Amino acid sequence: METKQSRRRISATSARTHTRNSQHKSPIQLSSGLVTKILLVFFAVILAWGYQASKPPPPKICGSPDGPPVTASRIELKDGRHLAYKEYGVPKDTAKHKIVYVHGFDSCRHYTFSATSLTPDVIVDLGIYMVSFDRPGYGESDPDPNRTVKSVSLDIEELADQLGLGLKFYVIGYSMGGQLIWSCLKYIPHRLAGATLIAPVVNYWWPGIPSNLSSEAYYQQFPQDQWSLRVAHYIPWLTYWWNTQKWFPYITLIAQSPGILSRQDTELLTVFSTAERKQYEAQVRQQGEYESLHRDLIIGFGTWEFDPLEVKNPFPGNKVQVHLWQGDEDMIVPVTLQRYIVQKLAWIHYHEVAGAGHLFPFSDGMGNAIIKALIMGGDTVP
């Protein structure tokens, strides 16, 4: 009897212990729910941080209370934006040839080869008037949040009309500005007296370029450049964060890495080391990097409204000439892609400069050669 009662007592004790253990487990179940909530809050915070980090700050518009002062000559466009410009050469009223110059990436109206490698005698003899303007978001030109490939060509047309350049004028574009000359050939060819593309940036995603050729050129870039362009093309809303974060390298052009310079480019850097140029450097990004540099990447390497390799010759009889200049040692714009483009577009006059990098337009004599080829014709390379 005692044994049975003991067993009963043990069983009762075990039961109570089991009950207590069960009661101890319920707080653990509540903790699991709490952990889930904490994780949800954590991820929400991460997402909120990511959104804020990827959202660029508003631009500091020139002339606004918290923005840089306006020092340039400017026009007001139809949509209310202002476009800053700078004039070079002979007086506009006496000029024989009027040229609109389109600057490149991370640059502004002050940086033209006409100011360094175009000699005064050529300017006077040919009657050259040139106007360079700050592209939207650069220098003292208002940002254009609606900027597209097409809109810049329309800005050029309106600038020419407001300055009274006449029914026809020349356009010259360098680097990223050279890429935009394709837009002029597509949308305003009726206004052009001639066009020159100097080391124009090539979009690796233009459908007219064979994938094997574009891939080969693409993977010759530094890894950080490959990733930066992927972001600009596939997830453009992340471009600001990608090029401002500190975790890993971003695009070499923004970082101004010397690794992308050819031998000739390194030598030509002395041209850009003047006190005047250093003074202007601060103006380039003064309204913010997103509306200048980052939007350039998004547009230049995004999905275009047209394929430049499908542009038909807009000038029957070749009465108007289009020239493309490229250095064969350019480490920024692959010469292989330019060769393919001009092979497909045989109506373009191609000039390949041996031993030249990306900065070759600023070398001695090159400015004269580029201008003479555009205005007088010919294929002379100094």
C-alpha positions as CSV (number, residue, x, y, z in Angstrom):
1,M,0.0,0.0,0.0
2,E,2.8,2.4,0.9
3,T,4.6,1.7,-2.3
4,K,1.5,2.4,-4.3
5,Q,0.8,5.6,-2.3
6,S,4.5,6.6,-2.8
7,R,4.0,6.0,-6.5
8,R,0.9,8.0,-6.4
9,R,2.7,10.8,-4.5
10,I,5.6,10.7,-7.0
11,S,3.2,10.8,-9.9
12,A,1.5,13.7,-8.4
13,T,4.8,15.5,-7.8
14,S,5.9,14.7,-11.4
15,A,2.6,16.1,-12.6
16,R,3.1,19.3,-10.6
17,T,6.7,19.6,-12.0
18,H,5.4,19.0,-15.5
19,T,2.8,21.7,-15.0
20,R,5.4,24.1,-13.7
21,N,7.6,23.3,-16.7
22,S,4.7,23.9,-19.0
23,Q,4.1,27.2,-17.3
24,H,7.7,28.2,-17.7
25,K,7.6,27.5,-21.5
26,S,4.8,29.9,-22.2
27,P,6.9,33.0,-21.6
28,I,9.4,31.5,-24.2
29,Q,6.6,31.4,-26.8
30,L,5.8,35.1,-26.0
31,S,9.5,35.9,-26.4
32,S,9.4,34.4,-29.9
33,G,6.6,36.7,-30.8
34,L,8.5,39.6,-29.3
35,V,11.7,38.7,-31.3
36,T,9.6,38.7,-34.5
37,K,8.3,42.1,-33.7
38,I,11.8,43.3,-33.0
39,L,13.1,41.9,-36.3
40,L,10.2,43.6,-38.1
41,V,11.0,46.9,-36.4
42,F,14.7,46.4,-37.3
43,F,14.0,45.8,-40.9
44,A,11.6,48.7,-41.0
45,V,14.4,51.0,-39.7
46,I,16.8,49.6,-42.2
47,L,14.4,50.2,-45.0
48,A,13.7,53.7,-43.8
49,W,17.4,54.4,-43.5
50,G,18.0,53.0,-47.0
51,Y,15.2,55.2,-48.4
52,Q,16.7,58.3,-46.8
53,A,20.2,57.3,-47.9
54,S,19.2,56.7,-51.5
55,K,17.2,60.0,-51.6
56,P,19.4,62.8,-52.8
57,P,19.3,66.2,-51.0
58,P,17.5,69.0,-52.9
59,P,19.8,71.0,-55.2
60,K,21.2,74.3,-54.1
61,I,19.9,76.4,-57.0
62,C,21.9,79.4,-58.0
63,G,20.3,82.6,-56.9
64,S,18.1,81.0,-54.2
65,P,18.5,82.1,-50.6
66,D,20.7,79.1,-49.7
67,G,22.3,78.7,-53.1
68,P,25.4,80.0,-54.9
69,P,25.3,83.5,-56.4
70,V,24.6,84.1,-60.1
71,T,27.7,85.4,-61.9
72,A,27.1,84.2,-65.4
73,S,25.2,85.5,-68.4
74,R,22.0,83.4,-68.5
75,I,18.8,83.0,-70.6
76,E,15.4,82.0,-69.3
77,L,14.0,79.0,-71.1
78,K,10.3,78.4,-71.9
79,D,9.8,76.2,-68.9
80,G,11.3,78.8,-66.5
81,R,14.7,77.3,-66.1
82,H,17.9,79.3,-66.6
83,L,20.8,78.3,-68.8
84,A,24.2,79.9,-68.1
85,Y,26.5,80.5,-71.0
86,K,29.9,81.9,-71.9
87,E,31.0,83.4,-75.3
88,Y,34.3,83.0,-77.1
89,G,35.9,84.2,-80.3
90,V,34.9,87.1,-82.5
91,P,31.8,89.2,-81.9
92,K,28.6,87.4,-82.7
93,D,27.4,90.1,-85.1
94,T,30.5,89.8,-87.3
95,A,31.1,86.0,-87.1
96,K,31.0,83.9,-90.2
97,H,30.6,80.6,-88.3
98,K,28.6,80.2,-85.0
99,I,29.2,77.2,-82.8
100,V,27.5,75.8,-79.8
101,Y,29.9,73.8,-77.6
102,V,28.6,71.1,-75.2
103,H,30.9,70.3,-72.3
104,G,31.6,66.8,-70.9
105,F,31.1,65.0,-67.6
106,D,32.0,66.8,-64.4
107,S,32.7,70.0,-66.3
108,C,31.1,73.4,-67.1
109,R,31.0,76.3,-69.6
110,H,34.5,77.5,-68.8
111,Y,36.2,74.3,-70.0
112,T,36.4,74.3,-73.8
113,F,39.3,73.4,-76.1
114,S,38.8,76.8,-77.8
115,A,40.2,78.4,-74.6
116,T,43.4,76.3,-74.7
117,S,44.3,74.8,-78.1
118,L,42.4,76.9,-80.6
119,T,44.8,79.7,-81.7
120,P,43.6,83.3,-82.1
121,D,44.7,83.5,-85.8
122,V,42.3,80.6,-86.7
123,I,39.5,82.2,-84.7
124,V,39.9,85.5,-86.5
125,D,40.7,84.1,-90.0
126,L,37.6,81.8,-90.0
127,G,35.4,84.3,-88.1
128,I,34.6,81.9,-85.3
129,Y,32.1,82.7,-82.6
130,M,31.6,80.0,-80.0
131,V,29.2,79.8,-77.1
132,S,29.6,77.2,-74.3
133,F,26.8,76.6,-71.8
134,D,26.4,74.8,-68.5
135,R,24.3,71.8,-69.0
136,P,21.3,71.5,-66.6
137,G,22.5,71.1,-63.0
138,Y,26.1,72.0,-63.8
139,G,27.7,75.4,-63.0
140,E,25.0,78.1,-62.9
141,S,22.3,76.4,-65.0
142,D,19.2,75.3,-63.2
143,P,18.7,71.6,-62.7
144,D,16.1,69.8,-64.9
145,P,14.5,67.0,-63.0
146,N,12.7,66.0,-66.2
147,R,15.9,65.9,-68.2
148,T,16.0,63.4,-71.1
149,V,18.2,62.6,-74.0
150,K,15.9,64.7,-76.2
151,S,15.5,67.7,-73.9
152,V,19.1,68.8,-74.0
153,S,18.9,69.1,-77.8
154,L,15.9,71.3,-77.4
155,D,17.8,73.4,-74.8
156,I,20.5,73.9,-77.4
157,E,18.0,75.0,-80.0
158,E,16.4,77.5,-77.7
159,L,19.8,78.8,-76.6
160,A,20.7,79.4,-80.2
161,D,17.4,81.2,-80.9
162,Q,17.6,83.5,-77.9
163,L,21.2,84.4,-78.7
164,G,20.2,85.0,-82.4
165,L,22.6,82.5,-84.0
166,G,20.4,82.2,-87.1
167,L,18.6,79.4,-88.8
168,K,21.7,77.1,-88.8
169,F,24.6,76.8,-86.4
170,Y,27.4,74.2,-85.7
171,V,27.5,71.9,-82.7
172,I,30.5,70.4,-81.0
173,G,30.3,68.1,-78.1
174,Y,33.1,66.5,-76.0
175,S,32.9,63.3,-74.0
176,M,29.5,63.1,-72.4
177,G,28.6,66.2,-74.3
178,G,29.7,64.5,-77.5
179,Q,27.2,61.7,-76.7
180,L,24.4,64.3,-76.7
181,I,25.3,65.4,-80.2
182,W,23.5,62.2,-81.3
183,S,20.4,63.8,-79.9
184,C,20.9,66.9,-82.0
185,L,21.3,64.7,-85.1
186,K,18.1,62.9,-84.3
187,Y,15.9,65.8,-83.2
188,I,17.2,69.1,-84.6
189,P,19.1,68.2,-87.8
190,H,17.3,71.0,-89.7
191,R,19.1,73.6,-87.5
192,L,22.6,72.2,-88.0
193,A,25.3,73.6,-90.3
194,G,27.7,70.8,-89.1
195,A,28.4,68.7,-86.1
196,T,31.5,67.2,-84.4
197,L,31.6,64.5,-81.7
198,I,34.8,64.4,-79.8
199,A,35.5,61.2,-77.9
200,P,31.7,60.8,-77.4
201,V,30.7,58.5,-74.6
202,V,29.2,55.2,-75.8
203,N,26.3,53.6,-74.0
204,Y,27.1,49.9,-73.6
205,W,23.3,49.1,-73.8
206,W,22.7,50.6,-77.2
207,P,21.0,47.7,-79.0
208,G,22.8,48.3,-82.3
209,I,26.2,47.3,-80.8
210,P,26.8,43.5,-80.9
211,S,26.6,42.1,-77.3
212,N,30.0,40.4,-77.6
213,L,31.7,43.7,-78.6
214,S,30.0,45.8,-75.9
215,S,30.7,43.1,-73.3
216,E,34.4,42.9,-74.2
217,A,34.7,46.7,-73.9
218,Y,32.6,46.8,-70.8
219,Y,34.7,44.4,-68.8
220,Q,37.9,46.3,-69.7
221,Q,36.7,48.9,-67.2
222,F,37.6,49.0,-63.5
223,P,35.3,46.8,-61.5
224,Q,33.9,49.8,-59.6
225,D,33.0,51.5,-62.9
226,Q,31.2,48.3,-64.1
227,W,29.1,48.3,-61.0
228,S,28.4,52.0,-61.1
229,L,27.1,51.8,-64.7
230,R,25.1,48.7,-63.8
231,V,23.4,50.7,-61.0
232,A,22.8,53.7,-63.3
233,H,21.2,51.4,-66.0
234,Y,19.2,48.9,-64.0
235,I,18.4,50.6,-60.6
236,P,18.8,54.4,-61.3
237,W,17.1,55.3,-58.1
238,L,20.1,53.9,-56.2
239,T,22.6,56.0,-58.1
240,Y,23.0,58.7,-55.5
241,W,23.6,56.3,-52.7
242,W,26.0,54.2,-54.7
243,N,28.2,57.1,-55.6
244,T,28.2,58.7,-52.1
245,Q,28.6,55.6,-49.8
246,K,32.0,54.9,-48.2
247,W,31.9,51.1,-48.1
248,F,33.5,50.3,-51.4
249,P,34.9,52.3,-54.4
250,Y,32.5,54.2,-56.7
251,I,33.0,55.3,-60.3
252,T,36.5,56.5,-61.0
253,L,35.4,59.6,-62.9
254,I,33.7,61.0,-59.9
255,A,36.6,60.0,-57.6
256,Q,38.9,61.6,-60.2
257,S,41.2,58.5,-60.1
258,P,44.5,58.9,-62.1
259,G,44.2,55.2,-63.1
260,I,41.8,56.1,-66.0
261,L,44.3,58.4,-67.6
262,S,46.5,57.4,-70.6
263,R,50.1,58.5,-70.9
264,Q,49.1,61.5,-73.0
265,D,46.3,62.4,-70.6
266,T,48.8,62.6,-67.7
267,E,51.0,64.9,-69.6
268,L,48.0,67.1,-70.6
269,L,46.9,67.5,-67.0
270,T,49.3,70.5,-66.8
271,V,46.9,72.3,-69.1
272,F,44.2,72.0,-66.4
273,S,46.3,73.0,-63.4
274,T,46.1,76.7,-64.0
275,A,44.8,79.0,-61.2
276,E,41.9,80.0,-63.4
277,R,40.7,76.4,-63.8
278,K,41.1,75.7,-60.1
279,Q,38.8,78.7,-59.5
280,Y,36.2,77.3,-61.8
281,E,36.3,73.7,-60.4
282,A,34.2,74.7,-57.4
283,Q,31.4,75.8,-59.7
284,V,31.0,72.5,-61.5
285,R,29.3,70.6,-58.6
286,Q,28.1,73.6,-56.6
287,Q,24.4,72.9,-57.0
288,G,24.8,69.2,-55.9
289,E,26.2,66.1,-57.5
290,Y,22.9,64.4,-58.1
291,E,21.5,66.8,-60.6
292,S,24.8,67.1,-62.4
293,L,27.0,64.0,-62.2
294,H,24.5,61.3,-61.2
295,R,21.8,62.4,-63.6
296,D,24.4,62.4,-66.3
297,L,25.1,58.7,-65.6
298,I,21.4,57.8,-65.4
299,I,20.6,59.4,-68.8
300,G,23.9,58.6,-70.6
301,F,23.7,54.9,-69.6
302,G,20.0,54.4,-69.3
303,T,17.6,53.1,-71.9
304,W,17.6,55.6,-74.7
305,E,14.6,56.9,-76.7
306,F,16.4,55.9,-79.9
307,D,19.4,53.9,-81.1
308,P,22.2,56.1,-82.5
309,L,23.3,53.3,-84.8
310,E,19.9,53.5,-86.5
311,V,20.2,57.3,-87.2
312,K,19.9,57.9,-90.9
313,N,22.1,60.5,-92.6
314,P,20.0,63.6,-92.0
315,F,22.0,65.5,-94.7
316,P,21.3,64.3,-98.2
317,G,24.2,64.8,-100.5
318,N,26.5,65.3,-97.5
319,K,26.2,69.1,-97.8
320,V,26.5,69.2,-94.0
321,Q,29.3,67.2,-92.5
322,V,29.4,65.2,-89.3
323,H,32.8,64.4,-87.8
324,L,33.8,62.0,-85.0
325,W,37.2,62.2,-83.3
326,Q,38.7,59.5,-81.1
327,G,42.0,58.8,-79.5
328,D,43.2,55.2,-79.9
329,E,44.5,55.1,-76.4
330,D,41.4,56.5,-74.7
331,M,40.9,54.6,-71.4
332,I,37.5,56.1,-70.8
333,V,35.8,55.6,-74.1
334,P,36.8,52.4,-75.9
335,V,38.1,53.0,-79.4
336,T,36.7,49.6,-80.6
337,L,33.1,50.7,-80.1
338,Q,33.7,54.0,-82.0
339,R,35.2,52.0,-84.9
340,Y,32.1,49.8,-85.1
341,I,29.8,52.8,-84.9
342,V,31.4,54.7,-87.8
343,Q,31.6,51.5,-89.8
344,K,27.8,51.2,-89.5
345,L,27.3,55.0,-90.1
346,A,29.5,55.5,-93.1
347,W,28.3,59.1,-93.7
348,I,30.3,60.2,-90.6
349,H,33.8,61.4,-91.2
350,Y,36.0,59.5,-88.7
351,H,39.3,60.8,-87.3
352,E,41.3,58.4,-85.1
353,V,44.3,60.0,-83.4
354,A,47.2,57.7,-82.7
355,G,48.7,57.7,-79.2
356,A,45.9,60.0,-78.0
357,G,43.9,59.6,-74.8
358,H,40.6,61.2,-73.7
359,L,42.1,64.7,-73.3
360,F,43.6,64.9,-76.7
361,P,41.4,67.9,-77.9
362,F,43.4,70.1,-75.5
363,S,46.8,69.2,-77.0
364,D,48.7,71.7,-79.2
365,G,47.2,72.1,-82.6
366,M,44.3,69.8,-82.1
367,G,41.7,72.5,-81.6
368,N,42.7,74.1,-84.9
369,A,42.4,70.7,-86.7
370,I,39.0,70.0,-85.3
371,I,37.6,73.4,-86.2
372,K,39.1,73.4,-89.7
373,A,37.7,69.9,-90.4
374,L,34.3,71.0,-89.4
375,I,34.1,74.2,-91.3
376,M,36.5,73.6,-94.2
377,G,36.3,69.9,-94.6
378,G,39.3,67.6,-94.8
379,D,40.9,64.9,-92.6
380,T,44.1,66.5,-91.4
381,V,45.3,65.3,-88.0
382,P,48.2,67.3,-86.5
